[in-house]
């Protein structure tokens, strides 16, 4: 009988009821990966719904949560004995907590012809990727699972302010919780627990200050020198801490497209968060109404829209292939979607009234790139195709219009 944990297993079981109510877009791709690879790794932020989804898809497999101290100690002290409890495979949750398992998993997978034998989940991208690349390279299919997309939330009654404020963590849609309290505890848990798994950061107050400063730079070009001055640490430390936030699925850098088009272009990345609810909490926003006149509303809306495109690609186990473009005089495209040899420009505007200014970036891009078409995604409800071949698209329709990106 496989060794399991009742206490730590039941802690996440309430998510299963929610899973029955909502269809995760990544489910199809995870099932496909399990038919192609001997193991599948589902990586994503803490509380993004990884456990719920894999226990739903692989309900016939034993489940082991390596957050359980007793189970973790068993797996660490006797990896071979631990894995012998699962001769036909299992779901191993938060496996990055026991890197010793990977070398033993390699032998098991090599000796078995079975596809989808082990399902691995983890919330620490660096530790998991490093362990897999060393021991299980070529044997594992990957998928990054982020919080819920707008299509998965699928609630037409929620306005853009509410969506930005609430974010996409599944528990916030399955339970009646105080968002401010929940995010406060999420931040504390991440800073005090998960950060120390990656890096021995001793000055946690400085790190949390840095985290909040990053939230104030959503959609801005990354200036590490400025962050260093405001945080009170050196630039090298800022670089290390940014990597920590990236591997913990807190924020990501959107890289610039480097094609020159005979103009000098910006080569610094921009900062965005993997969840806007977390970002608004870090900014001290306490309710959706505050976003109406908040100076960062446009940047947070831009973050939310870019996340929709990122989630669509990640849910299909694809690399994100998203970029922005900006030249040295301020001409800019918020988002470039790489589709084969073509770059599709997307301008993002939080306002609900379309003006001629909304089209300037796309028109300029089309002129210098000798292309046509593109999209303006905005905060309103209507979708229009203009005579200049640019489509004005409501943020609510991203999932329907961009089925394949």
LINWOBEL-V18248 format. One record per backbone hydrogen bond with DSSP energy under -0.5 kcal/mol. NH is the residue of the N-H (numbers start at 1). CO is the residue of the C=O. E is the energy in kcal/mol with one decimal. If there is no record, write none. Layout:
((NH	CO	E) (NH	CO	E))
//
This chain:
((6	4	-0.5) (9	5	-1.4) (10	6	-2.7) (11	7	-1.0) (12	9	-1.1) (13	10	-0.8) (14	10	-0.6) (15	12	-1.4) (16	13	-1.7) (17	13	-0.5) (17	14	-0.6) (18	14	-0.9) (19	15	-2.4) (20	16	-1.4) (21	17	-0.6) (21	18	-1.2) (22	18	-1.2) (24	22	-0.7) (27	24	-1.5) (28	25	-0.5) (30	26	-2.4) (31	27	-2.2) (32	28	-1.8) (33	29	-2.7) (34	30	-2.1) (35	31	-0.7) (35	32	-0.9) (36	32	-0.6) (36	33	-1.1) (37	33	-2.6) (38	139	-0.6) (39	139	-1.5) (40	118	-1.9) (41	141	-2.9) (42	40	-0.5) (42	120	-3.2) (43	41	-0.6) (43	143	-2.4) (44	122	-1.9) (48	45	-1.6) (53	49	-2.2) (54	50	-2.6) (55	51	-2.3) (56	52	-1.4) (57	53	-2.6) (58	54	-2.8) (59	56	-0.7) (61	58	-1.9) (62	89	-0.5) (64	91	-2.6) (66	64	-0.7) (66	93	-2.3) (68	65	-1.6) (72	68	-3.0) (73	69	-2.4) (74	70	-2.1) (75	71	-2.4) (76	72	-2.2) (77	73	-2.9) (78	74	-2.4) (82	78	-2.7) (83	79	-2.5) (84	80	-1.5) (85	81	-0.5) (85	82	-1.4) (86	83	-2.0) (89	86	-1.7) (90	117	-0.6) (91	62	-2.9) (92	90	-0.6) (92	119	-2.9) (93	64	-2.9) (93	91	-0.7) (95	92	-0.6) (95	121	-2.2) (97	94	-1.7) (98	95	-2.1) (99	96	-0.5) (101	98	-1.9) (102	99	-1.2) (104	100	-0.7) (105	101	-2.4) (106	102	-1.9) (107	103	-1.1) (108	104	-1.7) (109	105	-2.9) (110	106	-2.3) (111	107	-1.7) (112	108	-0.7) (112	109	-0.6) (116	37	-3.3) (117	38	-1.6) (117	114	-0.5) (118	38	-1.5) (119	90	-2.4) (120	40	-3.4) (120	118	-0.5) (121	92	-2.1) (122	42	-1.8) (125	123	-0.6) (125	247	-2.6) (128	124	-2.2) (129	125	-2.7) (130	126	-2.7) (131	127	-1.8) (132	128	-2.6) (133	129	-2.8) (134	130	-1.4) (135	131	-1.7) (136	132	-2.5) (137	132	-0.5) (139	136	-2.3) (140	136	-0.6) (141	39	-2.1) (143	41	-1.8) (145	43	-2.9) (145	143	-0.6) (146	144	-0.7) (148	168	-2.8) (153	149	-2.2) (154	150	-2.9) (156	154	-0.5) (158	155	-1.3) (163	159	-2.2) (164	160	-2.6) (165	161	-2.4) (166	162	-2.6) (167	163	-2.4) (170	47	-0.5) (172	169	-1.6) (173	170	-2.0) (174	170	-0.9) (175	171	-1.5) (177	175	-1.1) (179	177	-0.8) (182	178	-2.8) (183	179	-2.8) (184	180	-1.9) (185	181	-2.2) (186	182	-2.2) (187	183	-2.7) (188	184	-2.1) (189	185	-2.8) (190	186	-2.6) (191	187	-2.8) (192	188	-2.9) (193	189	-2.0) (194	189	-1.2) (195	190	-2.4) (197	193	-0.7) (197	194	-1.0) (198	194	-0.9) (198	195	-0.7) (199	195	-2.5) (201	199	-2.1) (202	200	-0.7) (204	202	-1.5) (207	203	-1.8) (208	204	-2.5) (209	205	-2.0) (210	206	-2.3) (211	207	-2.1) (212	208	-2.1) (213	209	-2.0) (214	210	-2.0) (215	211	-1.4) (216	212	-1.1) (217	214	-1.8) (218	215	-1.0) (219	271	-3.2) (220	217	-2.2) (222	269	-3.1) (223	221	-0.5) (224	222	-0.6) (227	223	-1.9) (228	224	-2.4) (229	225	-2.1) (230	226	-2.2) (231	227	-2.2) (232	228	-2.3) (233	228	-1.5) (238	234	-1.7) (239	235	-2.3) (240	236	-1.9) (241	237	-2.8) (242	238	-2.5) (243	239	-1.7) (244	240	-1.8) (245	241	-2.2) (246	242	-2.1) (247	243	-2.6) (248	244	-1.5) (249	246	-1.6) (250	245	-3.0) (251	245	-1.1) (252	272	-3.1) (254	252	-0.5) (254	270	-2.5) (255	253	-0.7) (257	324	-2.9) (263	260	-1.4) (266	326	-3.0) (270	254	-2.2) (271	217	-0.5) (271	220	-1.6) (272	252	-2.2) (274	250	-2.2) (279	275	-1.5) (280	276	-2.8) (281	277	-1.9) (282	278	-2.1) (283	279	-1.6) (284	281	-1.3) (285	280	-2.4) (290	287	-1.2) (291	288	-1.6) (292	289	-1.5) (293	290	-0.6) (294	291	-0.6) (297	294	-1.8) (300	296	-2.6) (301	297	-2.6) (302	298	-2.3) (303	299	-2.2) (304	300	-2.4) (305	301	-2.2) (306	302	-2.5) (307	303	-2.2) (308	304	-1.3) (309	305	-1.4) (310	306	-2.2) (311	307	-3.1) (312	308	-1.8) (313	309	-1.6) (314	310	-2.7) (315	311	-2.7) (316	313	-1.3) (317	314	-2.2) (318	313	-2.4) (323	336	-1.9) (324	255	-1.4) (325	333	-2.1) (327	331	-2.4) (328	264	-2.1) (330	327	-1.5) (333	325	-2.9) (335	346	-1.6) (336	323	-3.6) (337	344	-2.5) (338	321	-1.6) (338	336	-0.6) (339	337	-0.8) (339	342	-3.2) (340	338	-0.5) (342	339	-2.1) (344	337	-2.8) (344	342	-0.5) (345	343	-0.6) (346	335	-2.7) (347	375	-2.7) (349	377	-2.8) (354	352	-0.5) (358	355	-1.4) (359	356	-1.6) (360	357	-0.9) (363	359	-2.7) (364	360	-2.4) (365	361	-2.3) (366	362	-2.6) (367	363	-1.7) (368	364	-2.2) (369	365	-2.2) (370	366	-0.6) (371	366	-1.8) (373	388	-0.6) (375	345	-2.2) (376	391	-2.6) (377	347	-2.9) (378	376	-0.6) (378	393	-2.2) (379	349	-0.6) (379	351	-1.8) (384	392	-2.5) (386	384	-0.6) (386	390	-2.4) (389	386	-1.7) (391	374	-2.6) (391	389	-0.5) (392	384	-3.2) (392	390	-0.5) (393	376	-3.2) (393	391	-0.6) (395	378	-1.8) (397	394	-2.0) (398	395	-1.0) (401	397	-2.5) (402	398	-2.6) (403	401	-1.1))
//
